[in-house]
Amino acid sequence: MKVPFGTITIDQKAKDLVNEALNTGRVSNGKFVRQFEERFAKLVNAKEAIAVSSGTDADVLALAVLYDLGAKRGDEVIVPSLSFVATGNAVLHAGFKPVFVDVELETLNIDSAKIEAAITPQTRAIMPVHLMGKPAKMDVIMQIAKKHNLVVVEDAAEAHGAMYKGKNVGEWGDMAAYSVYLAHIITTVEGGVVTTNREDFAEILRSLRCHGRACKCKVCVVNTSNSYCAKRFAQGKDIRFIFERVGYSSKMNELEAAVGLSSLDMYQQIIDKRHHNLITMIDRLKEFDQYLMTIHEEKDERIGPHAFPMIVKKGAPFTRDELVDFLDKHEIDTRDLFSSMPTQCPGFDYLGHQLGDFPNAEYAGNNGLHIGVHQDIHQEHIDYVMATIRDFIKSKVR
Ligand SMILES: Cc1ncc(COP(=O)(O)O)c(C=O)c1O
């Protein structure tokens, strides 16, 4: 039996909408992008959603909004040391210095008790990550941000559908950045979305995604109205060619949004299935509690079912890589549970951190893995995964 890491469901509606876009010739951003933004915003209970070309760009652009608030290049952004590398890359690409804080091994998320010690006069923002869809402690993080006057950008790339203390993740911070890459729950194949309740931030984000243009209204920026807006020549010059901030080229296109619109139709069905798979796997892993740990869903939260993480415990008679090799030989796809960005990703060496600075992130980086919980995984796959882990452990424990 094969257990692939990811899957994508492209239904007839997606194909029809892609064809419609191709037939009209309107393939750059247009009405489908706008519809996708409106529906995405509604789903996560945000006033505004801005579709961009990747989850990484969603992180970068959300951080770049800080310049409009007075931030300077080189100012600091606090991030967890354990995440997919895109989180750290985004801080650097936005022109800021990432200040890494270790994670809690039980939640995989930033250790909120360590955040205040990392704040300096240069700190402008905190960017918590809801890793594997497990919500970070947003109530505590928002209190710290308020006390120190910091912006909060939630990296919700992996957290579609996650809830914390009665609110969606993404509703807590000033902005949230989602990935809609194909391994994620809502997908446009490649893509990202920034959500916010601040209309002024939404305008800045629309400007940022299109080269920093002064033209940034909700409707005409994607050319969905038949006439140009009155603001276009109001300054005596076409505002589409006034570049008022350092921008990016990061638009979503109609073909991607077409896939996204059908993905949104299937959202509830997909998320229910994935959540069921995740909770079943968490429950079934109790059998191997002596050797493997995972995350848990607390009463006041709902995990966004991104994937199923496992960490080999200290003292287990096997390594993560031996387990991964065994699973791989039995056609169960795995991914490593990311790395400590500052100390286990060579691209960050120049920042000068030392191995040992982030013990929990490094432990997860050396001992963690994750497997799929997607909608094409069924009970028989879960039984097979657990039986394979059982066989592996039996072969190691004498
Ligand atoms: C936590 C996190 N942030 C950012 C990203 C970047 O998203 P993308 O791959 O769409 O650029 C990912 C990717 O999956 C991620 O897991």
The ligand as a Tripos MOL2 file, in Angstrom:
@<TRIPOS>MOLECULE
LIG
   16    16     1     0     0
SMALL
NO_CHARGES

@<TRIPOS>ATOM
      1 C1          5.0150   27.7130    8.2040 C.3       1 LIG1
      2 C2          5.1500   28.0570    6.7450 C.ar      1 LIG1
      3 N1          5.3170   29.3370    6.3800 N.ar      1 LIG1
      4 C3          5.4200   29.6990    5.0930 C.ar      1 LIG1
      5 C4          5.3100   28.7620    4.0890 C.ar      1 LIG1
      6 C5          5.4710   29.2010    2.6690 C.3       1 LIG1
      7 O1          4.4190   28.8720    1.8290 O.3       1 LIG1
      8 P1          4.6530   28.6610    0.2550 P.3       1 LIG1
      9 O2          5.2590   27.3110    0.0910 O.co2     1 LIG1
     10 O3          3.2680   28.7690   -0.3040 O.co2     1 LIG1
     11 O4          5.5530   29.7570   -0.2060 O.co2     1 LIG1
     12 C6          5.1110   27.4170    4.3990 C.ar      1 LIG1
     13 C7          4.9970   26.4150    3.3410 C.2       1 LIG1
     14 O5          4.3820   25.4300    3.4040 O.2       1 LIG1
     15 C8          5.0420   27.0420    5.7660 C.ar      1 LIG1
     16 O6          4.8860   25.7720    6.1210 O.3       1 LIG1
@<TRIPOS>BOND
     1     1     2 1
     2     2     3 ar
     3     2    15 ar
     4     3     4 ar
     5     4     5 ar
     6     5     6 1
     7     5    12 ar
     8     6     7 1
     9     7     8 1
    10     8     9 2
    11     8    10 1
    12     8    11 1
    13    12    13 1
    14    12    15 ar
    15    13    14 2
    16    15    16 1
@<TRIPOS>SUBSTRUCTURE
     1 LIG1         1 GROUP 0 **** ****
